[in-house]
Amino acid sequence: MIVVMKPDATQEQINHVVALVHEYGLKDHVICGTDRTVIACLGDKRAVDKGAIENAPMVEKIVPILAPYKMASLEVKKDKTQILIGPERFPLGGTKIGVIAGPCAVESRQQILQTARQAKAAGCIGLRGGAFKPRSSPYSFQGLGKEGLKLLAEAREETQLAVVTEVIGLEQVDEVAEMADVIQIGARNMQHFPLLEAVGKSQKPVLLKRGMSATLDEFLLAAEYIINAGNPNVILCERGIRTFESYVRNTLPLAIIPALRERTHLPVVIDPSHGTGHAYMVPSMCLAAVAAGADGLILECHPDPERAASDGAQSVTPDLLKELMKKIQKVALAVDRQA
């Protein structure tokens, strides 16, 4: 349930309600809106005397939360969440469309610095790149590990792009959180609940990718794990789901964008690279995602896709990225956004 305070409630009155919530054994989450404060109450509410809390000074009303996900729900927070990422503090979830680009994997210093410079020149706000790579085959390139993290940090230092990189195990959370601006949880780990709780304690923004067979509710409940652990800065990323189709690597369901808009305040980013598996499809899906209301895009870009260590087939070139950014700007303006 949520406790809605009256617009003129003081901090002392808010603290009083929080104390009452704690007395009932519930966990509080205070959300300060533009004109009033809302207190979300999490836990077993069967023993709660709602009338007692409603009688507290400056409480306007108590509203039950119907969705299984609580903190991620629009019932709790009506305003869209904006998450500031990177050295330049880009507000992802605002009116501007944020584009994150980079290779699937960090392969060398020259490769990642060249890509970062070209992504920055094209107008991107973030650099993606895997230091640790979860691969389907144990014989595939697994990434450079800690050395890859150092190279990403060097690229950020030069370009001021926000670094987005994946964590694949509990033992990596601290070192990735120290080096990255946004921690990525991959599709394979969307329901790795101990890992979700660990990144929830890190306080770094988390880009959560939807599992390839996950429902929308399961996706939002995974986000709830992170928020419930103490980290409200969750970015939802649709990267395609597994279907019977073979002309794409995954099927990219762009209908999830308006569906999420009806259910959550969290920013939504689309990954058209994994969502299609083919570089020639990426530009069209980027434009469609922006038109449908996405807050951002994360796509794979490589200076030499033919020789990429992984995912070369779905990686656009820097030249194509530059031209694509111009088109994204036009579509963004058409739907009252900016890029």
URQUIVEN-V214188 format. One record per backbone hydrogen bond with DSSP energy under -0.5 kcal/mol. NH is the residue of the N-H (numbers start at 1). CO is the residue of the C=O. E is the energy in kcal/mol with one decimal. If there is no record, write none. Layout:
nh=NH co=CO e=E
nh=NH co=CO e=E
//
This chain:
nh=2 co=63 e=-2.8
nh=3 co=39 e=-3.1
nh=4 co=2 e=-0.6
nh=4 co=61 e=-2.8
nh=5 co=3 e=-0.6
nh=5 co=37 e=-2.6
nh=6 co=58 e=-2.9
nh=9 co=6 e=-2.1
nh=14 co=10 e=-2.1
nh=15 co=11 e=-2.6
nh=16 co=12 e=-1.8
nh=17 co=13 e=-1.7
nh=18 co=14 e=-2.2
nh=19 co=15 e=-2.2
nh=20 co=16 e=-1.8
nh=21 co=17 e=-2.4
nh=22 co=18 e=-2.1
nh=23 co=19 e=-2.0
nh=24 co=20 e=-1.2
nh=25 co=22 e=-1.9
nh=26 co=21 e=-2.1
nh=27 co=42 e=-3.1
nh=29 co=40 e=-1.5
nh=31 co=38 e=-3.2
nh=32 co=30 e=-0.5
nh=33 co=31 e=-0.8
nh=33 co=36 e=-2.3
nh=38 co=31 e=-2.8
nh=39 co=3 e=-2.7
nh=40 co=29 e=-2.8
nh=40 co=38 e=-0.6
nh=41 co=1 e=-2.8
nh=42 co=27 e=-3.1
nh=42 co=40 e=-0.6
nh=45 co=43 e=-0.8
nh=48 co=45 e=-1.2
nh=50 co=48 e=-1.2
nh=52 co=49 e=-0.6
nh=53 co=49 e=-1.5
nh=54 co=50 e=-2.5
nh=55 co=51 e=-1.4
nh=56 co=53 e=-1.5
nh=59 co=56 e=-1.6
nh=60 co=4 e=-2.8
nh=60 co=58 e=-0.6
nh=61 co=4 e=-1.5
nh=63 co=2 e=-2.7
nh=66 co=64 e=-0.7
nh=73 co=70 e=-1.3
nh=74 co=263 e=-1.9
nh=76 co=73 e=-1.0
nh=77 co=73 e=-1.5
nh=81 co=265 e=-2.9
nh=83 co=92 e=-2.9
nh=84 co=82 e=-0.5
nh=85 co=83 e=-0.5
nh=85 co=90 e=-2.1
nh=88 co=160 e=-0.6
nh=89 co=86 e=-1.7
nh=90 co=85 e=-2.3
nh=92 co=83 e=-2.4
nh=92 co=90 e=-1.5
nh=93 co=96 e=-0.5
nh=94 co=91 e=-1.5
nh=97 co=338 e=-3.9
nh=98 co=96 e=-0.5
nh=98 co=295 e=-2.0
nh=100 co=98 e=-0.5
nh=100 co=297 e=-3.0
nh=101 co=126 e=-2.1
nh=102 co=299 e=-1.2
nh=106 co=130 e=-2.6
nh=107 co=105 e=-0.6
nh=112 co=108 e=-2.1
nh=113 co=109 e=-2.3
nh=114 co=110 e=-2.3
nh=115 co=111 e=-2.1
nh=116 co=112 e=-2.3
nh=117 co=113 e=-2.3
nh=118 co=114 e=-2.0
nh=119 co=115 e=-2.6
nh=120 co=116 e=-2.4
nh=121 co=117 e=-2.2
nh=122 co=118 e=-1.6
nh=123 co=119 e=-0.8
nh=123 co=120 e=-0.9
nh=124 co=119 e=-2.5
nh=125 co=99 e=-2.5
nh=126 co=99 e=-1.3
nh=127 co=162 e=-3.5
nh=128 co=101 e=-1.1
nh=129 co=164 e=-1.5
nh=130 co=104 e=-1.2
nh=131 co=129 e=-0.5
nh=133 co=142 e=-2.4
nh=134 co=132 e=-0.6
nh=135 co=133 e=-0.8
nh=140 co=137 e=-1.3
nh=145 co=131 e=-3.0
nh=147 co=144 e=-1.2
nh=148 co=145 e=-0.5
nh=149 co=145 e=-1.5
nh=150 co=146 e=-1.8
nh=151 co=147 e=-1.9
nh=152 co=148 e=-2.1
nh=153 co=149 e=-2.2
nh=154 co=150 e=-2.0
nh=155 co=151 e=-2.1
nh=156 co=152 e=-2.2
nh=157 co=153 e=-2.2
nh=158 co=154 e=-1.7
nh=159 co=155 e=-2.5
nh=160 co=156 e=-3.1
nh=162 co=125 e=-2.1
nh=164 co=127 e=-2.8
nh=164 co=162 e=-0.5
nh=165 co=163 e=-0.5
nh=165 co=182 e=-1.8
nh=167 co=184 e=-2.3
nh=172 co=169 e=-1.6
nh=173 co=169 e=-0.5
nh=173 co=170 e=-1.1
nh=176 co=172 e=-2.5
nh=177 co=173 e=-2.7
nh=178 co=174 e=-1.8
nh=179 co=175 e=-1.3
nh=180 co=176 e=-3.0
nh=181 co=163 e=-2.0
nh=182 co=163 e=-2.2
nh=183 co=205 e=-2.8
nh=184 co=165 e=-2.8
nh=184 co=182 e=-0.5
nh=185 co=207 e=-2.8
nh=186 co=184 e=-0.6
nh=189 co=186 e=-1.3
nh=190 co=187 e=-1.2
nh=192 co=189 e=-2.1
nh=193 co=191 e=-1.5
nh=195 co=192 e=-0.7
nh=196 co=192 e=-2.1
nh=197 co=193 e=-2.4
nh=198 co=194 e=-1.8
nh=199 co=195 e=-2.3
nh=200 co=196 e=-1.5
nh=201 co=197 e=-0.8
nh=201 co=198 e=-0.7
nh=202 co=199 e=-0.8
nh=203 co=199 e=-0.7
nh=205 co=181 e=-0.6
nh=206 co=233 e=-2.7
nh=207 co=183 e=-2.8
nh=208 co=206 e=-0.8
nh=208 co=235 e=-2.9
nh=209 co=185 e=-2.5
nh=209 co=207 e=-0.6
nh=210 co=237 e=-2.5
nh=214 co=211 e=-1.4
nh=219 co=215 e=-2.1
nh=220 co=216 e=-2.3
nh=221 co=217 e=-2.3
nh=222 co=218 e=-1.8
nh=223 co=219 e=-1.6
nh=224 co=220 e=-1.9
nh=225 co=221 e=-1.5
nh=226 co=222 e=-1.2
nh=227 co=223 e=-2.3
nh=228 co=224 e=-3.1
nh=229 co=225 e=-1.1
nh=230 co=227 e=-1.8
nh=231 co=226 e=-1.8
nh=232 co=230 e=-0.6
nh=234 co=232 e=-1.7
nh=235 co=206 e=-3.4
nh=236 co=234 e=-0.5
nh=236 co=267 e=-2.5
nh=237 co=208 e=-2.8
nh=238 co=269 e=-2.2
nh=239 co=237 e=-0.6
nh=241 co=251 e=-2.8
nh=242 co=212 e=-2.7
nh=249 co=276 e=-3.1
nh=251 co=241 e=-3.0
nh=252 co=250 e=-0.6
nh=253 co=251 e=-0.9
nh=254 co=252 e=-1.4
nh=256 co=253 e=-2.0
nh=257 co=254 e=-1.7
nh=259 co=255 e=-1.5
nh=260 co=256 e=-2.8
nh=261 co=257 e=-2.1
nh=262 co=258 e=-1.2
nh=263 co=260 e=-1.5
nh=264 co=260 e=-3.0
nh=265 co=72 e=-0.9
nh=269 co=236 e=-3.4
nh=270 co=296 e=-2.0
nh=271 co=238 e=-2.8
nh=272 co=270 e=-0.7
nh=273 co=298 e=-0.5
nh=275 co=271 e=-1.2
nh=276 co=273 e=-0.8
nh=277 co=273 e=-2.7
nh=279 co=313 e=-2.4
nh=281 co=278 e=-1.3
nh=282 co=278 e=-0.8
nh=282 co=279 e=-0.7
nh=283 co=279 e=-0.6
nh=285 co=281 e=-2.0
nh=286 co=282 e=-2.3
nh=287 co=283 e=-2.2
nh=288 co=284 e=-2.3
nh=289 co=285 e=-2.2
nh=290 co=286 e=-2.1
nh=291 co=287 e=-2.2
nh=292 co=288 e=-1.8
nh=293 co=289 e=-0.6
nh=293 co=290 e=-1.0
nh=294 co=289 e=-2.4
nh=295 co=268 e=-2.8
nh=296 co=268 e=-1.2
nh=297 co=98 e=-2.3
nh=298 co=270 e=-2.3
nh=299 co=100 e=-2.6
nh=301 co=102 e=-1.9
nh=302 co=316 e=-2.2
nh=305 co=302 e=-0.6
nh=307 co=304 e=-1.9
nh=308 co=305 e=-1.4
nh=314 co=311 e=-0.8
nh=315 co=312 e=-1.3
nh=316 co=300 e=-2.6
nh=321 co=317 e=-2.4
nh=322 co=318 e=-2.2
nh=323 co=319 e=-1.8
nh=324 co=320 e=-2.5
nh=325 co=321 e=-2.3
nh=326 co=322 e=-1.0
nh=327 co=323 e=-1.3
nh=328 co=324 e=-2.6
nh=329 co=325 e=-1.9
nh=330 co=326 e=-1.4
nh=331 co=327 e=-2.3
nh=332 co=328 e=-2.8
nh=333 co=329 e=-2.0
nh=334 co=330 e=-1.5
nh=335 co=331 e=-1.1
nh=335 co=332 e=-0.8
nh=336 co=333 e=-1.4
nh=337 co=332 e=-3.4
nh=338 co=95 e=-2.1
//
